[in-house]
Amino acid sequence: MPQLNPVPWFTILFFSWLIFLTILPPKVLAHKFPNEPSPEATKASKPQTWLWPW
């Protein structure tokens, strides 16, 4: 049964993961996000107390 011979399948698996881990991450990380958080949006706000109606 040729499915039990690991030699060609291991090389295909190895080279496909090598391509995924070397070529794709720089392409994905090169994208710029348009909504960068601004520094003034990181102010600490005073928490409000809960006013229970009863």
C-alpha positions, 0 to 999 in steps of 0.5 A: 500500500503506497499510503504507508510509505512516509518518504514522499509525504514527509518531504511534501509536508516539510516543504509546504510548512517551510513555505508557510513559515518563511514566505507567508508571515512577512506578507501578512505582517506587512499590512497596515491597520488603518485604525491605530489607537491614539495615545489620548484614547488610553486615559484612565477613567474614573469608574462610576458606582452602580446606583441600584433602583431599590 
